[in-house]
Amino acid sequence: MSSETLNAPSSEPKPIRRLNETLINKIAAGEIIHRPASALKELIENSLDAGSTSIRITVKDGGMKLLQIQDNGCGIRKTDLPILAERFTTSKLSTFSDLARITTYGFRGEALASISHVAHLSVVTKTKLDSCAWRATYSDGALVDQKTGKASEPRPCAGNDGTTITIEDLFYNTPTRLSAFRSISEEYSRILDVITKYAIHNPTVSFACRKGGAASPDISTPSASDTPTTIRLLYGHSIAKELIHHQLSSSKKQRNDDDMDEDEEEEDPESWMAECYFTNANYQAKKMVFLLFINHRLVESARMKRALESVYTGILPKGSSPFVYLSLQIDPRSVDVNVHPTKREVHFLNEETITERIANAMQEQLAKQNHSRTFEYQTLLTGGIMDNDTTLNKKRTRKERDESGDEDKEEGPSTSHAESKKKVYSHHKVRTSLRDRTLDSMFPVTNQSQKPEASSSASAEITPPLNTLSKQRDVKESECFLTSVKNLRQQVAKGKHRQLSEILENHTFIGIVDIHRCLSLIQYSTKLYLVNHDSLAEELFYQLGLRQFGDLSRIKLDPPPSLKELIEIAVAADDSTESSRLSKPQIVDRITKILMDRREMLADYFSLTISENGLVTSLPLLLRDYVPNLDNLPSFLMRLGPQVDWTSETECFETFLRELAYFYIPTPTPTEDEKDQYKAEKWQIQHIMFPAMRRYLVPPKSLLDRDVVQVADLPDLYKVFERC
């Protein structure tokens, strides 16, 4: 039979058959669960709907082998477990009209059903009223026995309040979908991206994600935090310090135009509120980070993204993008959430008007900041060394001879010798000496004999700047047998970025561009880099603390201040404590008790000594001759309470050292004399901190992505000048 006969259309119509229900469910599952990250998104939303304050996620092989999420929410009743994984079973919707008032993440009841058709699904859950937890295993939406695969009932087991959902062997029965995934690391990065976005939008919920078998989590956020702190933890200090916070709503416009009262505004279905965190002109990245939540649901909107990105068109250089986090609250009656299988998109009324108002508000806030990026320059950037007097005299004599018309035969050999040398073009000359000019040398210096004074009264002495690096004592790695510390040190070594390490090890310090914005210039080869010295310092001091773990030097405080009084000062100045359920005295007592109960451990491991009567007698010294700003000591001690994870050894050590590093970041304090303002801080940054970076910092790639930016390349500059 020929191929033409096979492909010829049949004259008889084919019968229409009803698809098998299992096949229908598998087809539908492909619409909901695209990859491990989409499955995790559905599970996180279920946990948040259950009122969870702690969500722990474990991942193996990018979520393909194992994806487990554990929460402390309200749990699932035993009577609901038999139909838990059936399609269109939900506790959040009863009639179609409920969609107009929906405030929960989920509403269709398809996520767990879809997962059960493409993976092995098991659930362990316990409500507060249950005496024990219940375990249930599902296959194709039905409750089955894990070993036999036959119909079964939930079995009692041990467990905590809340729900643990385990997904194993995702897409095991759909080999085509399984073969489409490119790499495990890419899937894992997508999972971390989903967790990061939900953690920022839900700062009061603690999130943690780790790979199966790993000693420490890759993401860990504390509970009862706030949005700026969470952004700093997850995206870094460089973004957090450049954030602008703005809130706006439809009520302002309505009140001006229509003079409506509050009761009428609340009844208006077109009312909305927006909260936005976005970076100013000092931050730039290669790719825009846009986090959009509409009624607490993580969604995407290409139109809104383009509109907000266009706000920065005249502010950031071409090819640079900002960070924007936008939370939009709209009356549920104006939002249609049922327009996408994965709820990734929503439609709402007046989308164009709302987007325009948000973009205009962002533009106004950026204009108010009035932060223009200005950089000083120096004329001897290529690093030529000035000729000595003898050479200048020879050149002057030769020039005079040439003008008089006389010739000297003795010049022949020297001329030929010069020609025999390989010519070095100007655009390939680089700095060869630390004595070359810096930014500070271009400004007049008053009272040169006056030594910069330390900004703190601690017993740490600052040495003169000459040959500081050679006089610094070696920071030796302490001998430690704790597995947690060894793992943390291995993580630092594994995260080393070769190119950035070469830049920092061989750089030449140019100068501090802006002490307030933490910007400095360094040169490596023919390239000029603008670096965020605060971010580099935070990583440096974390690694120095880890390097000297258990053997840190001490800064003696004389007279020793009271621990409780310092914490009281910090709590009184911290506005975020007002939203806490505890009063400020209760917060002070709780943090004080946490530190007093662990003072022996703090003294042994971190050299933070607290006496029995509650006096802080000494602090850890991470780097000799570098004195932290003790004005930040109250805030440091207060943050040790909520920001350090005291429940796990590895997390405890890591979070404590991170907070210690944050305390050590150079923060200038104005002096009475404006001429000497910030002199001590600048001196410490240039002569102690940057030489220590050159020697000890093992830089991760994240610093190169956000905090080290190339601003000039000498050969490229010469090409520009040649065209002028």
Secondary structure, 3 states (H helix, E strand, C coil): CCHHHHHCCCCCCCCCCCCCHHHHHHHHHHHHCCCHHHHHHHHHHHHHHCCCCEEEEEEEHHHCCEEEEEECCCCCCHHHHHHCCCCCCCCCCCCHHHHHHCCCCCCCCCHHHHHHHHCEEEEEEECCCCCCEEEEEEECCEEECCCCCCECCCEEECCCCEEEEEEECCCCCCHHHHHCCCCHHHHHHHHHHHHHHHHHHCCCCEEEEEECCCCCCCEECCCCCCHHHHHHHHHCHHHHCCEEEEEEEHHHHHHHHCCCCHHHHHHCCCCEEEEEEEECCCCCECCCEEEEEECCEECCCHHHHHHHHHCCCCCCCCCCECEEEEEEEECHHHEECCCCCCCCCCEECCHHHHHHHHHHHHHHHHHHHCCCCCCCCCCCCCCCCCCCHHHHHHHHHHHHHHHHCCCCCCHHHHHHHHHHCCCCCHHHCCCCCCCCCCCHHHCCCCCCCCCCCCCCCCCCCCCCCCCHHHHCCCCCCCCCCCHHHHHHHHHHHHCECHHHHHHHHCCEEEEEEECCCCEEEEEECCEEEEEEHHHHHHHHHHHHHHHCCCCCEEEECCCCCEHHHHHHHHHHHCHHHHHCCCCHHHHHHHHHHHHHHCHHHHHHHHCCEECCCCEEEEEEECCCCCCCCHHHHHHHHHHHHHHCCCCCHHHHHHHHHHHHHHHHCCCCCCCCCHHHCCHHHHHHHHHHHHHHHHHHCCCEHHHHHHCEEEEEEHHHHHHHHHHC
